[in-house]
Amino acid sequence: MGDSATSAQLVSGFYDVEGDAGNRWRWAGPDFVVALAPPPTPRQGARLRLRLYFPETQIENLGPMTLTAFVDSKPLDSETFGKPGTYDFVRDVPACALDTNVVPVRFELDRYSPKTATEGRDLGVVVLMAALEPK
């Protein structure tokens, strides 16, 4: 998420890079979109991997948060996160959704911290990495 060479893949819903050189991340809002390249063998399908971090304050203030991903406008299975920490959200993506050079993936959170006078951003989750991997 902190690599400027791949920032064009962050279509919408992301904020500026934070952290130091060894540990960089981005906050995402309640809805965010990434454009990912399919793996070299798309006919076998792919595995979507999104590495997330839920800060303790988000879970304390909002309770469990549910994330849903959409590929080709079709929802993948949702997952609810009820404890702070780092998680991998992993879902299989069918081969029929990979017949393009770029696969847009939309993510949606059911809860988020709305912007305030002191925090001018709608904060959903910290995103550390997103990729489509071979199965």
C-alpha positions in Angstrom: 0.0 0.0 0.0 2.9 2.3 0.5 4.6 1.7 -2.9 4.1 4.7 -5.2 4.6 2.3 -8.2 1.4 0.5 -7.4 -0.7 3.5 -6.2 -2.5 3.6 -9.5 -4.2 0.3 -8.5 -5.9 2.1 -5.6 -9.0 3.3 -7.5 -11.0 5.0 -4.7 -11.6 5.1 -1.0 -8.0 5.3 0.2 -6.2 8.0 2.1 -2.5 9.0 2.0 0.3 6.7 3.0 1.2 6.6 6.7 4.0 5.0 8.6 7.7 4.8 8.2 9.8 3.3 5.5 9.7 -0.2 7.0 6.0 -0.2 7.8 3.7 1.7 5.5 -0.1 1.5 5.2 -3.2 3.4 4.2 -6.5 4.0 5.9 -9.5 3.1 3.7 -13.0 4.5 4.1 -16.1 2.4 4.4 -16.1 1.6 0.6 -12.8 1.2 -1.3 -11.8 -0.2 -4.7 -8.6 -1.8 -5.9 -7.7 -2.8 -9.5 -5.7 -6.0 -9.5 -3.9 -7.9 -12.2 -5.0 -11.5 -12.6 -2.5 -14.2 -11.8 -0.5 -15.8 -14.7 -2.9 -18.8 -14.8 -6.3 -17.2 -14.7 -8.2 -20.2 -16.1 -7.7 -21.9 -12.7 -9.3 -19.0 -10.9 -7.5 -17.0 -8.3 -7.3 -16.2 -4.6 -8.1 -12.7 -3.4 -6.0 -11.7 -0.4 -6.5 -8.5 1.5 -4.4 -7.9 4.6 -6.1 -5.7 7.1 -5.5 -4.2 10.5 -8.4 -3.3 12.8 -7.1 -0.9 15.5 -8.4 -1.5 19.0 -10.2 1.9 19.0 -12.2 0.9 15.9 -13.5 -2.3 17.5 -14.1 -0.7 20.9 -16.0 2.2 19.4 -17.9 0.3 16.6 -18.1 -3.3 17.7 -17.7 -6.1 15.2 -17.2 -5.0 11.6 -18.2 -7.0 8.6 -16.3 -6.8 5.3 -17.8 -7.8 1.9 -15.8 -7.9 -1.4 -17.5 -7.6 -4.8 -15.9 -8.9 -8.0 -17.7 -8.3 -11.3 -20.5 -6.8 -9.1 -21.0 -10.2 -7.4 -20.5 -10.4 -3.6 -18.0 -12.9 -2.2 -18.6 -14.3 1.3 -18.5 -11.7 4.0 -16.4 -11.9 7.1 -17.0 -10.3 10.5 -14.0 -9.1 12.6 -14.7 -8.7 16.3 -11.2 -8.3 17.8 -8.5 -5.8 17.0 -5.5 -7.1 15.1 -4.1 -8.1 11.7 -6.1 -10.4 9.5 -6.0 -11.8 6.0 -9.4 -11.7 4.2 -9.0 -14.5 1.6 -11.6 -15.5 -0.9 -11.6 -17.6 -4.1 -12.4 -15.7 -7.3 -13.8 -17.7 -10.2 -12.0 -17.9 -13.5 -14.8 -16.2 -15.4 -14.1 -13.0 -13.5 -10.5 -13.0 -14.6 -10.9 -12.7 -18.3 -9.6 -9.1 -18.4 -6.2 -7.4 -17.8 -7.4 -5.6 -14.7 -9.9 -6.9 -12.1 -11.7 -4.2 -10.1 -12.5 -5.4 -6.6 -14.8 -3.3 -4.4 -14.8 -3.7 -0.6 -17.6 -2.5 1.7 -17.6 -2.3 5.5 -20.9 -2.2 7.4 -19.5 0.1 10.1 -17.0 3.0 10.1 -15.9 6.0 12.1 -17.4 9.1 10.4 -15.3 12.2 10.0 -15.3 14.7 12.9 -13.9 18.1 13.4 -10.6 16.7 14.6 -10.5 13.7 12.1 -11.5 14.8 8.7 -11.8 11.3 7.2 -14.3 8.5 7.3 -12.2 5.7 8.7 -13.0 2.1 8.0 -9.9 -0.1 8.2 -6.1 0.0 7.7 -5.2 -1.8 4.5 -1.7 -3.3 4.4 -1.8 -5.3 1.1 -4.1 -6.5 -1.7 -3.4 -9.1 -4.4 -4.9 -11.7 -6.7 -2.8 -14.9 -6.2 -2.7 -18.1 -8.1 -4.8 -20.9 -6.6 
